[in-house]
Every structure is written in structure tokens, then in C-alpha cells.
């Protein structure tokens, strides 16, 4: 009877060790592959541009653009774009 209890205790301890080892392998695999963890933010892929009138930064995909003399200017709003046009025309 004592042998059976010792064998059962050893068996449970071995199962516990194997389970921990497998969990560690799974965690290493996730970290190596770069899988997204809960709460992880995706990388920023859009470029920020500065409005030359008010100095505000905004994503290039959302900005309004204006081409003048072969150069592209980006603006946060139509108001800033109009103000820039008026200043450039008065020069």
C-alpha cells in the first residue's frame, strides 16, 4: 500500500513537471513567432506630416494636400489650406 502511494505521488509530480515544461515551450513558440498578445498595439504604419500654417501634426492619409511650384504641402484642415494659399498669392 505504501509503495502504491509513493508511486502515485511520483507519477503526479512527473505529470506536473511535464505540464510546466510543455507550457514553457508553448510560451517560447509564441514569443519567437511574434504572435499578438492580448492588449498589444499594432505598429504605426502611417507617416505624420506637419501643417505649415498651424503646426499641427496629422496622419498623411487624412491630411489635405496642395501642390505649389513642384512641392506638396499637407494641411490639417481646409481653413489652413486656404490661409496658406492666400499668403502665397500675396507674396
N, CA, C and O atoms as a DFTB+ gen file, in Angstrom:
364 C
 N C O
     1  1       0.829      -1.193       0.000
     2  2       0.000       0.000       0.000
     3  2       0.874       1.258       0.000
     4  3       0.580       2.221      -0.708
     5  1       1.947       1.245       0.797
     6  2       2.835       2.393       0.879
     7  2       3.528       2.596      -0.465
     8  3       3.717       3.729      -0.908
     9  1       3.906       1.493      -1.113
    10  2       4.531       1.583      -2.426
    11  2       3.581       2.230      -3.437
    12  3       3.995       3.055      -4.251
    13  1       2.329       1.853      -3.374
    14  2       1.342       2.408      -4.306
    15  2       1.199       3.919      -4.111
    16  3       1.117       4.653      -5.096
    17  1       1.168       4.393      -2.881
    18  2       1.045       5.823      -2.576
    19  2       2.286       6.569      -3.061
    20  3       2.175       7.656      -3.629
    21  1       3.496       5.976      -2.834
    22  2       4.722       6.605      -3.319
    23  2       4.744       6.660      -4.851
    24  3       5.140       7.669      -5.434
    25  1       4.317       5.567      -5.499
    26  2       4.263       5.534      -6.956
    27  2       3.288       6.585      -7.484
    28  3       3.587       7.262      -8.468
    29  1       2.149       6.729      -6.855
    30  2       1.152       7.720      -7.262
    31  2       1.686       9.143      -7.079
    32  3       1.468      10.006      -7.929
    33  1       2.386       9.383      -5.966
    34  2       2.958      10.707      -5.713
    35  2       4.025      11.029      -6.753
    36  3       4.058      12.150      -7.259
    37  1       4.898      10.079      -7.086
    38  2       5.912      10.278      -8.122
    39  2       5.274      10.530      -9.489
    40  3       5.723      11.390     -10.246
    41  1       4.228       9.773      -9.789
    42  2       3.531       9.940     -11.061
    43  2       2.914      11.341     -11.170
    44  3       3.020      11.974     -12.221
    45  1       2.280      11.828     -10.121
    46  2       1.678      13.161     -10.131
    47  2       2.748      14.248     -10.234
    48  3       2.552      15.247     -10.927
    49  1       3.862      14.061      -9.557
    50  2       4.953      15.033      -9.631
    51  2       5.522      15.075     -11.040
    52  3       5.805      16.155     -11.559
    53  1       5.693      13.920     -11.666
    54  2       6.195      13.855     -13.033
    55  2       5.218      14.534     -14.004
    56  3       5.647      15.251     -14.908
    57  1       3.939      14.318     -13.827
    58  2       2.929      14.980     -14.677
    59  2       2.992      16.491     -14.521
    60  3       2.877      17.224     -15.503
    61  1       3.174      16.958     -13.296
    62  2       3.273      18.388     -13.028
    63  2       4.488      18.991     -13.726
    64  3       4.395      20.073     -14.305
    65  1       5.627      18.299     -13.677
    66  2       6.858      18.779     -14.313
    67  2       6.691      18.806     -15.824
    68  3       7.080      19.778     -16.471
    69  1       6.121      17.758     -16.393
    70  2       5.922      17.702     -17.850
    71  2       4.964      18.799     -18.299
    72  3       5.191      19.436     -19.328
    73  1       3.917      19.023     -17.554
    74  2       2.946      20.073     -17.895
    75  2       3.619      21.447     -17.902
    76  3       3.383      22.237     -18.817
    77  1       4.444      21.746     -16.907
    78  2       5.171      23.012     -16.846
    79  2       6.144      23.156     -17.999
    80  3       6.286      24.242     -18.561
    81  1       6.812      22.074     -18.354
    82  2       7.760      22.087     -19.467
    83  2       7.037      22.395     -20.787
    84  3       7.502      23.216     -21.577
    85  1       5.913      21.739     -21.016
    86  2       5.154      21.975     -22.248
    87  2       4.610      23.397     -22.318
    88  3       4.573      23.995     -23.393
    89  1       4.191      23.935     -21.193
    90  2       3.702      25.312     -21.148
    91  2       4.831      26.285     -21.488
    92  3       4.611      27.269     -22.195
    93  1       6.038      26.013     -20.988
    94  2       7.208      26.839     -21.299
    95  2       7.546      26.797     -22.781
    96  3       7.893      27.824     -23.364
    97  1       7.448      25.626     -23.398
    98  2       7.703      25.506     -24.839
    99  2       6.682      26.297     -25.641
   100  3       7.025      26.949     -26.628
   101  1       5.446      26.238     -25.219
   102  2       4.386      26.970     -25.924
   103  2       4.619      28.469     -25.830
   104  3       4.428      29.183     -26.814
   105  1       5.032      28.963     -24.655
   106  2       5.301      30.382     -24.466
   107  2       6.477      30.818     -25.325
   108  3       6.438      31.888     -25.932
   109  1       7.534      29.992     -25.384
   110  2       8.685      30.335     -26.227
   111  2       8.298      30.406     -27.688
   112  3       8.781      31.275     -28.414
   113  1       7.439      29.510     -28.129
   114  2       6.999      29.492     -29.529
   115  2       6.224      30.761     -29.853
   116  3       6.411      31.344     -30.921
   117  1       5.365      31.189     -28.954
   118  2       4.582      32.411     -29.154
   119  2       5.504      33.617     -29.225
   120  3       5.314      34.491     -30.071
   121  1       6.498      33.677     -28.349
   122  2       7.415      34.813     -28.342
   123  2       8.293      34.834     -29.588
   124  3       8.602      35.911     -30.099
   125  1       8.700      33.667     -30.089
   126  2       9.537      33.605     -31.284
   127  2       8.775      34.022     -32.532
   128  3       9.313      34.744     -33.372
   129  1       7.529      33.579     -32.665
   130  2       6.755      33.875     -33.866
   131  2       6.200      35.287     -33.860
   132  3       5.766      35.778     -34.902
   133  1       6.203      35.946     -32.724
   134  2       5.703      37.314     -32.655
   135  2       4.192      37.395     -32.709
   136  3       3.643      38.405     -33.149
   137  1       3.524      36.369     -32.277
   138  2       2.067      36.391     -32.262
   139  2       1.578      37.507     -31.366
   140  3       2.209      37.837     -30.362
   141  1       0.459      38.079     -31.731
   142  2      -0.082      39.192     -30.952
   143  2      -0.624      38.703     -29.629
   144  3      -1.418      37.763     -29.579
   145  1      -0.202      39.331     -28.578
   146  2      -0.710      39.047     -27.247
   147  2      -1.901      39.964     -27.001
   148  3      -2.062      40.976     -27.683
   149  1      -2.720      39.617     -26.043
   150  2      -3.873      40.443     -25.695
   151  2      -3.400      41.814     -25.242
   152  3      -2.531      41.910     -24.375
   153  1      -3.955      42.872     -25.811
   154  2      -3.607      44.230     -25.419
   155  2      -2.427      44.811     -26.170
   156  3      -2.069      45.967     -25.946
   157  1      -1.815      44.045     -27.053
   158  2      -0.660      44.544     -27.806
   159  2      -1.144      45.470     -28.915
   160  3      -2.096      45.149     -29.626
   161  1      -0.498      46.600     -29.059
   162  2      -0.878      47.581     -30.072
   163  2      -0.231      47.242     -31.402
   164  3       0.927      46.828     -31.431
   165  1      -0.953      47.409     -32.508
   166  2      -0.334      47.183     -33.810
   167  2       0.668      48.290     -34.110
   168  3       0.524      49.404     -33.605
   169  1       1.670      48.005     -34.916
   170  2       2.656      49.039     -35.227
   171  2       2.052      50.171     -36.036
   172  3       1.147      49.953     -36.843
   173  1       2.549      51.373     -35.823
   174  2       2.087      52.534     -36.572
   175  2       2.731      52.489     -37.945
   176  3       3.951      52.387     -38.069
   177  1       1.902      52.567     -38.974
   178  2       2.435      52.451     -40.326
   179  2       2.258      53.727     -41.139
   180  3       2.786      53.817     -42.247
   181  1       1.532      54.715     -40.626
   182  2       1.292      55.937     -41.381
   183  2       2.265      57.028     -40.954
   184  3       2.638      57.124     -39.785
   185  1       2.664      57.834     -41.905
   186  2       3.598      58.927     -41.651
   187  2       2.832      60.150     -41.151
   188  3       1.736      60.439     -41.632
   189  1       3.408      60.866     -40.188
   190  2       2.810      62.109     -39.715
   191  2       3.427      63.276     -40.477
   192  3       4.634      63.308     -40.716
   193  1       2.589      64.225     -40.853
   194  2       3.052      65.432     -41.539
   195  2       2.626      66.646     -40.730
   196  3       1.608      66.615     -40.038
   197  1       3.418      67.723     -40.819
   198  2       3.123      68.930     -40.047
   199  2       2.476      69.974     -40.940
   200  3       2.945      70.253     -42.043
   201  1       1.407      70.535     -40.445
   202  2       0.722      71.620     -41.140
   203  2       1.608      72.863     -41.068
   204  3       1.981      73.274     -39.969
   205  1       1.961      73.484     -42.219
   206  2       2.846      74.646     -42.186
   207  2       2.194      75.910     -41.612
   208  3       2.898      76.858     -41.266
   209  1       0.879      75.934     -41.509
   210  2       0.182      77.121     -41.006
   211  2       0.070      77.090     -39.480
   212  3       0.523      78.009     -38.798
   213  1      -0.535      76.030     -38.956
   214  2      -0.777      75.981     -37.502
   215  2       0.201      75.088     -36.756
   216  3       0.252      75.138     -35.527
   217  1       0.987      74.263     -37.467
   218  2       1.990      73.426     -36.827
   219  2       1.478      72.114     -36.276
   220  3       2.228      71.395     -35.615
   221  1       0.224      71.780     -36.526
   222  2      -0.365      70.542     -36.027
   223  2       0.137      69.368     -36.865
   224  3       0.261      69.483     -38.084
   225  1       0.427      68.236     -36.212
   226  2       0.797      67.013     -36.914
   227  2      -0.459      66.179     -37.142
   228  3      -1.301      66.052     -36.253
   229  1      -0.577      65.613     -38.337
   230  2      -1.710      64.743     -38.642
   231  2      -1.236      63.625     -39.571
   232  3      -0.226      63.782     -40.257
   233  1      -1.956      62.497     -39.601
   234  2      -1.573      61.401     -40.483
   235  2      -1.648      61.841     -41.948
   236  3      -2.574      62.545     -42.351
   237  1      -0.680      61.424     -42.714
   238  2      -0.605      61.822     -44.120
   239  2      -1.851      61.391     -44.889
   240  3      -2.303      62.102     -45.786
   241  1      -2.408      60.225     -44.542
   242  2      -3.588      59.721     -45.269
   243  2      -4.827      60.580     -45.014
   244  3      -5.744      60.587     -45.834
   245  1      -4.872      61.312     -43.882
   246  2      -6.020      62.149     -43.554
   247  2      -5.808      63.617     -43.913
   248  3      -6.753      64.406     -43.904
   249  1      -4.572      63.978     -44.226
   250  2      -4.253      65.388     -44.468
   251  2      -4.724      65.835     -45.851
   252  3      -4.809      65.041     -46.788
   253  1      -5.026      67.122     -45.948
   254  2      -5.354      67.738     -47.236
   255  2      -4.049      68.216     -47.854
   256  3      -3.180      68.733     -47.151
   257  1      -3.907      68.047     -49.164
   258  2      -2.639      68.414     -49.792
   259  2      -2.833      69.563     -50.780
   260  3      -3.932      69.832     -51.265
   261  1      -1.727      70.212     -51.047
   262  2      -1.703      71.313     -52.007
   263  2      -0.349      71.281     -52.699
   264  3       0.690      71.295     -52.039
   265  1      -0.358      71.237     -54.027
   266  2       0.878      71.253     -54.806
   267  2       1.107      72.661     -55.321
   268  3       0.277      73.222     -56.036
   269  1       2.251      73.223     -54.946
   270  2       2.620      74.541     -55.435
   271  2       4.092      74.548     -55.798
   272  3       4.941      74.181     -54.986
   273  1       4.392      74.962     -57.011
   274  2       5.752      75.077     -57.523
   275  2       6.521      73.767     -57.355
   276  3       7.692      73.776     -56.978
   277  1       5.864      72.646     -57.633
   278  2       6.508      71.345     -57.578
   279  2       6.694      70.770     -56.187
   280  3       7.310      69.715     -56.040
   281  1       6.180      71.432     -55.165
   282  2       6.298      70.935     -53.797
   283  2       4.908      70.659     -53.249
   284  3       3.969      71.412     -53.505
   285  1       4.782      69.570     -52.488
   286  2       3.498      69.198     -51.891
   287  2       3.482      69.616     -50.430
   288  3       4.391      69.291     -49.665
   289  1       2.433      70.342     -50.053
   290  2       2.226      70.776     -48.672
   291  2       1.005      70.039     -48.136
   292  3       0.050      69.790     -48.872
   293  1       1.038      69.689     -46.846
   294  2      -0.068      68.968     -46.216
   295  2      -0.665      69.811     -45.098
   296  3       0.047      70.489     -44.358
   297  1      -2.014      69.750     -44.991
   298  2      -2.743      70.594     -44.037
   299  2      -3.737      69.762     -43.237
   300  3      -4.249      68.744     -43.703
   301  1      -3.991      70.229     -42.018
   302  2      -4.930      69.530     -41.146
   303  2      -6.381      69.876     -41.485
   304  3      -7.285      69.093     -41.195
   305  1      -6.611      71.041     -42.095
   306  2      -7.981      71.449     -42.416
   307  2      -7.993      72.319     -43.670
   308  3      -6.962      72.816     -44.122
   309  1      -9.190      72.481     -44.210
   310  2      -9.344      73.329     -45.395
   311  2      -9.069      74.793     -45.045
   312  3      -8.578      75.552     -45.881
   313  1      -9.383      75.182     -43.820
   314  2      -9.127      76.553     -43.372
   315  2      -7.627      76.876     -43.451
   316  3      -7.245      77.935     -43.948
   317  1      -6.791      75.972     -42.964
   318  2      -5.339      76.185     -43.020
   319  2      -4.841      76.192     -44.466
   320  3      -3.953      76.970     -44.814
   321  1      -5.407      75.338     -45.297
   322  2      -5.000      75.291     -46.693
   323  2      -5.342      76.597     -47.400
   324  3      -4.534      77.112     -48.173
   325  1      -6.541      77.141     -47.140
   326  2      -6.957      78.413     -47.751
   327  2      -6.064      79.558     -47.268
   328  3      -5.666      80.414     -48.059
   329  1      -5.755      79.572     -45.982
   330  2      -4.898      80.619     -45.425
   331  2      -3.507      80.569     -46.061
   332  3      -2.918      81.607     -46.365
   333  1      -2.993      79.360     -46.257
   334  2      -1.681      79.196     -46.889
   335  2      -1.718      79.709     -48.334
   336  3      -0.803      80.407     -48.773
   337  1      -2.774      79.360     -49.065
   338  2      -2.918      79.830     -50.451
   339  2      -2.934      81.347     -50.534
   340  3      -2.272      81.938     -51.387
   341  1      -3.699      81.975     -49.639
   342  2      -3.814      83.426     -49.638
   343  2      -2.467      84.081     -49.342
   344  3      -2.106      85.065     -49.988
   345  1      -1.724      83.552     -48.379
   346  2      -0.407      84.110     -48.053
   347  2       0.546      83.949     -49.214
   348  3       1.300      84.873     -49.519
   349  1       0.534      82.786     -49.880
   350  2       1.433      82.543     -51.016
   351  2       1.079      83.427     -52.219
   352  3       1.968      83.859     -52.952
   353  1      -0.216      83.695     -52.422
   354  2      -0.635      84.532     -53.542
   355  2      -0.297      86.005     -53.315
   356  3      -0.090      86.757     -54.266
   357  1      -0.245      86.405     -52.045
   358  2       0.065      87.796     -51.727
   359  2       1.564      88.085     -51.805
   360  3       1.959      89.251     -51.803
   361  1       2.400      87.059     -51.873
   362  2       3.848      87.265     -51.938
   363  2       4.316      87.640     -53.301
   364  3       5.511      87.845     -53.508
